[in-house]
Amino acid sequence: MTTTAAQASGASGGQHGQRRLPPLRDLLRSSAGIAIAMAVMNVATYAFQMIAARLLGPTQYGAVASLMALLMVVAVLQLGLQATGARRISAEPEHVGQIERMVLRVTYRAALGLGLLMLVLSPVVHTVLRLDSIVPAVLLAVSAVPLTIMGGQSGVLQGERRWFSLAGVYLAMGLARVVVGTACIVVSPTESAAMLGVMLAMFAPAIVGWLALRRPGLHARDADRHSEEHTGRLVVRETGAASLALLAFFVLSNLDIVVARNVLDDREAGLYAAGLILAKAVLFLPQFVVVVAFPAMSTPAQRRRALLRSLTLVALLGVFCTLAAWLLSGVAMVFVGGAEYADVESRLWVFAVLGTLLAMLQLLVYSVLARRGTRTTYLVWLAVVALVVLSSQAAHLGSLAAIVVAVDGALFLALLLISLWRLKEPVAED
């Protein structure tokens, strides 16, 4: 189509009341762009897991899966920093400059401290996860530094509503992992090479965030404004509270692969890890629901309705995924890892149920954060203890999966009942 023809077509569309689709750049500048970027990030992350499972085989991939699960737990500090920065800037935009400086200062110190801590603990990680060498554990420690830095940067960008830049951070996160990670595995199909790719890829979103924050945003408006509500001590305290709440969920959602590495043989642990690829896909699929619902869940008058509607949508998506995993298990095996993992095919629907429960639990945890509650998250830690005790008796893959589903299901019912009771009347603290 020529330029003239395109213009004529656009004019004709306007005459008939039709609206042209917005350019991709404009779409990414909107909040909808975040949903798209997160979807791409999650698909890319899933693609890396699928490629790693195929190229590494059950034994090597089981080790990588356990390391990635640990990295997700380490990432709670990143998420806590992001939540703190975004909430403070959104609530008090007149102090955005002070908040940005303080959040980034805390972020850099936290990133260095976490990296050093994980480095010291690398021999423990090597032993507990039964890795071939200590190298993957050291690479994971290095990965924690740019990952944490990305959290503070993302919080500032999210609070300032700089959606285009934030979308760039998310896109860099996912695309760099699948490209760099796959390249490293192709060169050397080992757990060390896989974690080297993950580590190198982690610097991409941090670089994108650094470049984005070099350009002035809203922070240019308040160079001389200062508030005692945004000191480093208070930022650290809020970050700690948010991180602990998220840590409880991420420990619960990633503990089973660590347990599998210790109670099952290497092959069954690898098969369980392959099943978790589907579970994590179902968990990540409705993340856009959390993004869209969180503002409403932060508003007292809308909290209950937003939570119920969001849970309903997540449940419907979960039912669809579970039926698909049951009826089309052969197709699902293509994405899980192929014929080498055929022994887990009959149980794929169980992992879809597990992913659905985790997605709804995640929504409930964010609902607690939205209303600034903390005490109900203690139940999540209780579930972690129950999972460790009960799963230690698992004799095979099927029994371990059943125990995990039972524990998560019981926790979901408990948190749902408590949340509905708390939300009978608008309250700020639980």
Residue pairs with C-beta under 8 A, 6 or more apart in sequence:
1 9
10 20
13 19
13 20
22 30
25 164
27 33
27 36
28 36
28 37
28 163
28 164
28 167
29 163
29 164
30 163
31 161
31 163
31 291
33 163
33 164
33 167
34 163
34 166
34 167
34 170
34 291
35 288
35 291
35 292
36 167
37 166
37 167
37 168
37 170
37 171
38 170
38 287
38 288
38 291
39 288
40 170
40 171
40 174
40 175
41 170
41 171
41 173
41 174
41 175
42 174
42 281
42 284
42 285
42 287
43 174
44 174
44 175
44 177
44 178
45 174
45 177
45 178
45 284
46 277
46 280
46 281
46 284
46 335
47 178
48 177
48 178
48 181
48 182
49 65
49 68
49 277
49 280
50 277
50 335
50 336
50 337
51 178
51 181
51 182
51 185
52 61
52 64
52 181
52 182
52 185
52 194
53 61
53 273
53 274
53 277
53 336
53 337
53 338
53 341
54 337
54 338
54 340
55 185
55 186
55 189
56 64
56 185
56 189
56 190
56 191
56 194
57 189
57 270
57 340
58 266
58 267
58 269
58 270
58 271
58 273
58 274
58 340
58 341
59 266
59 267
59 270
60 189
60 190
60 191
60 194
61 270
61 273
61 274
61 337
62 257
62 260
62 261
62 266
62 269
62 270
62 272
62 273
63 129
63 130
63 131
63 132
63 136
63 191
63 261
64 136
64 191
64 194
64 195
65 257
65 273
65 276
66 129
66 257
66 258
66 261
66 273
67 125
67 129
67 131
67 136
67 137
67 140
67 191
67 195
68 198
69 254
69 255
69 257
69 258
70 125
70 129
70 140
70 254
70 258
71 140
71 143
71 144
71 147
71 198
72 250
72 253
72 254
73 247
73 250
73 251
73 254
74 114
74 118
74 140
74 144
74 147
75 147
75 151
75 250
76 243
76 244
76 246
76 247
76 250
77 110
77 114
77 148
77 151
77 239
77 243
78 147
78 148
78 150
78 151
78 154
79 151
79 242
79 243
79 246
80 151
80 239
80 240
80 241
80 242
80 243
80 244
80 246
81 103
81 106
81 107
81 110
81 148
81 151
81 152
81 155
81 239
81 243
82 151
82 152
82 154
82 155
82 158
83 155
83 239
83 242
83 246
83 369
84 103
84 155
84 235
84 238
84 239
84 242
85 99
85 100
85 103
85 152
85 154
85 155
85 156
85 158
85 159
86 154
86 155
86 156
86 158
86 159
87 159
87 238
88 95
88 99
88 103
88 159
88 230
88 235
88 238
89 96
89 99
89 100
89 155
89 156
89 158
89 159
89 160
89 218
90 159
92 99
92 227
92 229
92 230
93 159
93 160
93 218
94 221
94 222
94 225
95 222
95 225
95 226
95 227
95 229
95 230
96 159
96 160
96 217
96 218
96 219
96 221
96 222
97 219
97 220
97 221
97 222
97 223
97 225
98 222
98 225
98 226
98 227
98 230
99 156
99 159
99 230
99 235
100 156
100 213
100 219
102 230
102 231
102 232
102 235
103 152
103 155
103 156
103 235
104 152
104 153
104 156
104 213
105 232
106 152
106 232
106 235
106 236
106 239
107 148
107 149
107 151
107 152
107 153
108 149
108 152
110 148
110 152
110 239
111 144
111 145
111 146
111 147
111 148
111 149
112 145
114 144
114 145
114 148
115 141
115 142
115 144
115 145
115 148
118 125
118 140
118 141
118 144
119 138
119 141
119 142
121 137
121 141
122 134
122 137
122 138
122 140
122 141
123 134
123 137
125 131
125 137
125 140
126 133
126 134
126 136
126 137
128 258
128 262
129 137
129 258
129 261
130 261
130 262
131 137
131 191
132 190
132 191
132 192
133 192
135 192
135 195
136 191
136 192
136 194
136 195
139 192
139 195
139 196
139 198
139 199
140 195
140 198
140 199
142 199
143 195
143 198
143 199
143 202
146 202
146 203
146 205
146 206
147 202
147 206
149 206
149 209
150 169
150 173
150 202
150 205
150 206
150 209
153 169
153 206
153 209
153 210
153 212
153 213
154 166
154 169
154 209
156 213
156 217
157 165
157 166
157 169
157 209
157 212
157 213
157 217
158 166
160 217
160 218
160 219
162 212
162 217
165 208
165 209
165 212
166 212
168 208
168 212
169 205
169 208
169 209
169 212
170 205
172 204
172 205
172 207
172 208
173 201
173 204
173 205
175 204
176 200
176 201
176 202
176 204
176 205
177 197
177 198
177 201
179 201
180 197
180 200
180 201
180 204
181 194
181 197
181 198
181 201
182 197
183 197
184 193
184 194
184 196
184 197
184 200
185 193
185 194
185 197
187 193
241 374
242 369
244 377
245 365
245 368
245 369
245 374
245 377
246 365
246 369
248 365
248 377
248 380
248 381
248 384
249 361
249 362
249 365
249 377
249 380
251 384
252 361
252 380
252 383
252 384
252 387
252 408
252 411
253 283
253 358
253 361
253 362
255 384
255 387
255 388
256 272
256 276
256 387
256 391
256 400
256 404
257 269
257 272
257 273
257 276
259 387
259 388
259 391
259 392
259 394
259 400
260 268
260 269
260 272
260 273
260 397
260 400
261 269
263 391
263 392
263 394
263 400
264 272
264 394
264 396
264 397
264 400
268 396
268 397
270 341
271 341
271 343
271 344
271 397
272 344
272 397
272 400
272 401
274 336
274 337
274 341
274 344
275 336
275 344
275 347
275 348
275 350
275 351
275 397
275 401
276 351
277 335
277 336
277 337
278 325
278 332
278 335
278 336
278 348
278 351
278 352
278 355
279 351
279 352
279 354
279 355
279 358
280 355
281 321
281 335
281 355
282 317
282 318
282 321
282 351
282 352
282 354
282 355
282 356
282 358
282 359
283 355
283 358
283 359
283 362
285 317
285 321
285 355
285 359
286 313
286 314
286 317
286 318
286 359
286 363
289 310
289 313
289 314
289 363
290 310
290 362
290 363
290 366
293 306
293 307
293 309
293 310
293 363
293 366
294 366
294 370
296 302
296 303
296 305
296 306
297 303
297 306
297 307
297 310
297 366
297 367
297 370
297 371
298 370
298 371
299 306
300 371
300 426
300 427
300 428
301 426
303 367
303 370
303 371
303 423
303 426
304 420
304 423
304 424
307 363
307 364
307 367
307 419
307 423
310 363
311 360
311 363
311 364
311 416
314 356
314 359
314 360
314 363
315 356
315 360
317 356
317 359
318 352
318 353
318 355
318 356
318 357
318 359
318 360
319 356
321 352
321 355
321 356
322 349
322 352
322 353
322 356
324 332
324 352
325 332
325 348
325 349
325 351
325 352
326 348
326 349
326 352
329 345
329 346
329 348
329 349
330 345
332 345
332 348
333 339
333 341
333 342
333 345
333 348
336 344
336 348
344 397
347 397
347 398
347 401
350 398
350 401
350 402
350 405
351 401
353 405
354 401
354 404
354 405
354 408
357 405
357 408
357 409
357 412
358 408
360 412
361 380
361 408
361 411
361 412
361 415
364 412
364 415
364 416
364 419
365 377
365 380
365 415
367 419
368 374
368 376
368 377
368 419
368 430
371 422
371 423
371 427
371 428
371 429
371 430
372 428
372 429
373 422
373 429
373 430
374 430
375 430
376 415
376 418
376 419
376 422
376 430
379 411
379 414
379 415
379 418
380 411
380 415
383 407
383 408
383 410
383 411
386 407
387 403
387 404
387 407
390 403
390 406
390 407
391 400
391 403
391 404
393 399
393 403
394 400
394 403
422 430
